[in-house]
Amino acid sequence: METYPCPKCNTLMDEGYMSWSGSGQSGYVSKKQTGMLRVVTKISLARACPNCGYVEMYLNPQELKPKISGS
């Protein structure tokens, strides 16, 4: 596994995922989506700095693009 320094304080970041329900899956909903049903894009990777608390979240852009292409 590669290591990544925190962009704020340069401490090595811890890698994991976002979890709201404990299931290991959380998601992102773009404000560009319209209508009653908005589709969640899974957040597949997150990193957190154990020193300053900075957090990064990543999703698959190829999964997000079709959901917002109509805007």
Backbone as CSV, one residue per row, in Angstrom:
resi,resn,N_x,N_y,N_z,CA_x,CA_y,CA_z,C_x,C_y,C_z
1,MET,0.847,-1.172,0.000,0.000,0.000,0.000,0.890,1.231,0.000
2,GLU,0.577,2.175,-0.889,1.324,3.429,-0.932,0.977,4.287,0.272
3,THR,1.902,5.133,0.648,1.631,6.078,1.723,1.554,7.481,1.136
4,TYR,0.699,8.296,1.712,0.477,9.646,1.220,0.636,10.635,2.364
5,PRO,1.404,11.709,2.141,1.539,12.717,3.190,0.324,13.642,3.204
6,CYS,-0.023,14.117,4.370,-1.107,15.081,4.527,-0.713,16.379,3.818
7,PRO,-1.606,16.941,2.981,-1.276,18.187,2.294,-1.213,19.397,3.240
8,LYS,-1.720,19.244,4.452,-1.696,20.361,5.402,-0.482,20.329,6.321
9,CYS,-0.107,19.143,6.842,0.962,19.103,7.846,2.074,18.106,7.516
10,ASN,1.940,17.372,6.397,2.950,16.437,5.900,3.102,15.149,6.724
11,THR,2.205,14.878,7.673,2.198,13.609,8.400,1.621,12.532,7.483
12,LEU,2.099,11.283,7.575,1.544,10.210,6.745,0.082,9.980,7.105
13,MET,-0.756,9.885,6.073,-2.193,9.739,6.273,-2.569,8.277,6.460
14,ASP,-3.630,8.038,7.221,-4.209,6.719,7.420,-5.255,6.511,6.338
15,GLU,-5.328,5.311,5.751,-6.267,5.041,4.671,-7.392,4.140,5.148
16,GLY,-8.615,4.457,4.757,-9.773,3.656,5.139,-10.944,3.949,4.219
17,TYR,-12.146,4.030,4.755,-13.344,4.349,3.977,-14.323,5.077,4.874
18,MET,-15.286,5.749,4.252,-16.330,6.440,5.012,-17.420,5.437,5.341
19,SER,-17.970,5.528,6.519,-19.045,4.621,6.898,-20.026,5.341,7.807
20,TRP,-21.235,5.497,7.337,-22.275,6.126,8.165,-23.068,5.074,8.921
21,SER,-23.217,3.910,8.324,-24.075,2.892,8.925,-23.295,1.724,9.507
22,GLY,-21.988,1.751,9.372,-21.190,0.620,9.810,-21.082,-0.463,8.752
23,SER,-21.751,-0.277,7.620,-21.731,-1.282,6.558,-20.521,-1.153,5.651
24,GLY,-19.774,-0.071,5.802,-18.627,0.134,4.937,-18.951,0.882,3.672
25,GLN,-20.197,1.323,3.502,-20.563,2.085,2.314,-21.203,3.400,2.714
26,SER,-20.718,4.448,2.102,-21.329,5.760,2.237,-21.310,6.361,0.849
27,GLY,-21.894,7.500,0.679,-21.968,8.009,-0.670,-22.013,9.503,-0.787
28,TYR,-22.005,9.951,-2.040,-22.020,11.352,-2.410,-23.194,11.577,-3.337
29,VAL,-23.927,12.662,-3.114,-25.026,13.040,-3.993,-24.757,14.460,-4.474
30,SER,-24.625,14.630,-5.777,-24.355,15.946,-6.355,-25.599,16.824,-6.279
31,LYS,-25.408,18.100,-6.012,-26.519,19.051,-6.024,-27.012,19.298,-7.445
32,LYS,-26.237,18.866,-8.442,-26.648,19.024,-9.837,-27.726,18.024,-10.232
33,GLN,-27.899,16.960,-9.464,-28.942,15.985,-9.767,-30.302,16.600,-9.447
34,THR,-31.250,16.364,-10.314,-32.586,16.915,-10.103,-33.602,15.782,-10.050
35,GLY,-34.820,16.131,-9.712,-35.876,15.133,-9.649,-36.017,14.569,-8.248
36,MET,-37.012,13.708,-8.097,-37.289,13.133,-6.788,-36.250,12.105,-6.371
37,LEU,-35.720,11.347,-7.338,-34.751,10.305,-7.022,-33.346,10.785,-7.363
38,ARG,-32.525,10.865,-6.365,-31.123,11.223,-6.571,-30.287,9.981,-6.285
39,VAL,-29.327,9.699,-7.156,-28.551,8.477,-7.077,-27.243,8.735,-6.329
40,VAL,-26.954,7.871,-5.385,-25.740,7.983,-4.579,-24.567,7.367,-5.330
41,THR,-23.436,8.071,-5.330,-22.186,7.532,-5.847,-21.366,7.093,-4.648
42,LYS,-20.962,5.841,-4.632,-20.237,5.275,-3.502,-18.877,5.951,-3.329
43,ILE,-18.544,6.312,-2.102,-17.209,6.799,-1.781,-16.363,5.564,-1.538
44,SER,-15.361,5.384,-2.400,-14.610,4.136,-2.373,-13.330,4.186,-1.557
45,LEU,-12.855,5.382,-1.215,-11.606,5.492,-0.474,-11.599,6.788,0.326
46,ALA,-11.061,6.732,1.508,-10.894,7.936,2.324,-9.537,7.859,3.013
47,ARG,-8.965,9.027,3.253,-7.715,9.112,4.009,-7.890,10.174,5.079
48,ALA,-7.316,9.921,6.255,-7.402,10.873,7.361,-6.022,11.061,7.974
49,CYS,-5.714,12.293,8.327,-4.444,12.590,8.967,-4.590,12.403,10.474
50,PRO,-3.760,11.541,11.073,-3.863,11.328,12.514,-3.283,12.483,13.335
51,ASN,-2.653,13.447,12.660,-2.047,14.577,13.361,-2.977,15.795,13.413
52,CYS,-3.473,16.234,12.241,-4.276,17.469,12.206,-5.755,17.233,11.925
53,GLY,-6.139,15.996,11.528,-7.542,15.683,11.299,-8.041,15.932,9.891
54,TYR,-7.183,16.351,8.986,-7.582,16.568,7.592,-8.100,15.264,6.995
55,VAL,-9.198,15.327,6.208,-9.799,14.132,5.607,-9.956,14.346,4.109
56,GLU,-9.619,13.317,3.328,-9.852,13.293,1.885,-10.804,12.148,1.581
57,MET,-11.699,12.340,0.613,-12.607,11.277,0.185,-12.526,11.156,-1.332
58,TYR,-12.588,9.927,-1.833,-12.502,9.676,-3.265,-13.647,8.787,-3.727
59,LEU,-14.119,9.077,-4.952,-15.106,8.239,-5.616,-14.650,8.011,-7.040
60,ASN,-15.303,7.117,-7.743,-14.973,6.831,-9.130,-15.641,7.883,-10.008
61,PRO,-14.871,8.775,-10.655,-15.489,9.822,-11.464,-16.294,9.280,-12.636
62,GLN,-15.918,8.097,-13.142,-16.679,7.506,-14.244,-18.069,7.071,-13.787
63,GLU,-18.234,6.822,-12.495,-19.547,6.475,-11.951,-20.390,7.736,-11.731
64,LEU,-19.736,8.841,-11.375,-20.453,10.089,-11.099,-20.893,10.811,-12.382
65,LYS,-20.044,10.861,-13.395,-20.308,11.654,-14.593,-21.672,11.402,-15.238
66,PRO,-22.111,10.148,-15.423,-23.419,9.936,-16.049,-24.586,10.458,-15.188
67,LYS,-24.387,10.535,-13.907,-25.459,10.978,-13.013,-25.672,12.475,-13.071
68,ILE,-24.655,13.222,-13.521,-24.779,14.691,-13.570,-24.677,15.226,-14.994
69,SER,-24.635,14.353,-15.976,-24.447,14.784,-17.357,-25.624,15.565,-17.911
70,GLY,-26.787,15.415,-17.313,-27.967,16.125,-17.794,-28.045,17.569,-17.361
71,SER,-27.087,18.020,-16.529,-27.157,19.401,-16.055,-26.310,20.329,-16.867
